[in-house]
């Protein structure tokens, strides 16, 4: 079929959709990502010639390159329509080199959403390849190559093969290990609280101890608690103060890549990688009935919170029609972007507000629906009026002892209407309505309960909190977070325990060496400043060669020192305490790619190995012979089973505990619930109070 214009995109899915929009004069093909890169087998950077990189065609991409050249010769003009970010700009530049295109030609086309109007508008305004963006991406690639290909071989030589280091990876690992050190060094401190249940008529409400004689008092021990309780006499308390206020709560800004990753982890339990994969599907297009394949969201790699006037107008109309004019914020600004953000395109938003999650339910799979609903709700809410809450603070007093009750009531839901109607409150405020109370009025205490507490150490990082901390400190870019987290797990530097990152012994060894010999690489401030310099290259404020040179010269000195002074680390095998069942030699604990395991010390003559299992301290409730042990599925999900498997097939997703149900004598399990853990029966409806 004859065509006039060749359009090259990255993804085959996008190619089909865009070709349909452009018509018969256009042939749209996919490069399937990058076609040229640095070779994997060597550094490929000429340090004596301004850090000139040596690019080669990626292995396996030969047939694609051949086909692209063949099509380019037939076309009157070639358009480069790779993704609208720095990496996409670099792909366009590599394509121009491979196809011998003129870099001064206006053949670069970018669109932020794959809809008919957006694509057609983009082809009316092609531009030249932005070489500043290309240089910024090239500088990042070269910096990462220098760090990775310099430190990794050193770790192979001094520790063990298969290890790696990286500019963002090493900082991330250090953050996880520093948090672990904080947890180990933490000394819990005792404190107490006193909570009372009070009664006004038939309405019960809670209040917490505040202080004595209008002064706030911290309860540090039982002596402090007794001092308060001795002052109380009887069950009558007087209302001595009532403060009523109206408080506004503003909606959150639209999603950036980072905030989407965090919210998807918090609300719909998506890992970072999964969030980006599903977002890519929504961006590239989903078949939706008669409309055909349509891109449902804008480009998902952005750190901008800006929304176009077009979507604001459309949202104002939708909000007014659906909820009423009083819920629409109209064309109000959605706030400034944070300093240093790349404002090349918009926040992540639906391509049309009128494509509600309900209207797309039959076209999207379960995961696509969850993520699209999150993006749609956040975008609409961001363009709605603030919620208005009536708050009330009531002081109750007896003999100088003050308790305080706080209550709130939604006066006007504003943006919260989206979440309330969608049955997704998330962190939206729950009403705590107090009874009508008046100054001087007496209320009755039903019970006064003191409770002992201990301060808790800082929590280990989850994917969401780690991404948030990396972004807040300017380390890396949102598009790098998913592969970084994947790498440190694949190298077994960290492991996920109950969805939180825990460093391994190997991770601590690698971190210690990196901190000692390459302090700049793991310095968070230094890494963030490097990101700023790369941004300056994109803005034509700095030359990429100067940025690399300012990094490489001191790094070269550190590298030379490390090669001489770094001692070889011996990871010793620990005795396992039992002999090999095949040859009788002592078994040892070895550190492998996926963690520790038992192996025969007579290796390689005997290759017998065993997985290390963790006993939880109870007999199997089915066979009463084996021990209940922790096991993992192929997808790394924890469950509990009998050590005599396959003779005994007992399994449980919830952790069994070594006592029986008082109602039916079946075993009890510890189940994770919102707010803590709950002990429930594995058989009947018996439950115990939630453990915080």
Buried (B, 14 or more C-beta within 10 A) or exposed (E): EEBEBBBBBBBEBBBBBBBBBBEEEBBBBBBBBBBBBBEEEEBBBEEEEEBEBEBEBBEEBEEBBEEBEEBBEEBEBBBBBBBBBBBBBBBBBBBBEBBEBEEEBEBBBBBBBBBBEBBEEBBEEBEEBBEBBBBBBBBBBBBBBBBBBBBBBBBEEBBBEEBBBBBBBBBBBBBBBBBBEEBEEEEEEEBBEBBBBBBBEEEEBBBEBBBBEEEEBEBEEEEBBEEBBEEBEEBEBEBBEBEEEEEEBBBBBBBBBBBBBBBBBBBBEBBBBBBBBBBBBBBBBBEBEEEBBBBBBBBBBBBBBBBBEEBBBBBBEBBBEBBEEEBBBEEEEBBEBBEEBBEBBBBBBBBBBEBBBEEBEEBBEEBBBBBBBBBBBBBBBBBBBBBBBBBBBBBBBBEEBBBBBBBBBBBBBBBBBBBBEBEBEBEBBEEBEBBEBEEEBEBEBEEBEBEEEEEEBEEBBBBBBBBBBBBEBBBBBBBBBBBBBEBBBEBBBBBBEEEBBBBBEBBBBBBEBBBEBBEEBBBBEBBBEBBEBBBBBBEEEBBBBEBBEEBBEEBEEBBEEBBEEBEEBEEEBEEBEEEBEEEEBBBBBBBEEEBBBBBBBBBEEBEBBBEEEEEBEBBBBBBEEBBBBBBEEEEEEBEBBBBBBEEBEBEBEBBBBEEBBEEEEBBBBBBEEEEEBBBBBBEEEBEBEEEE
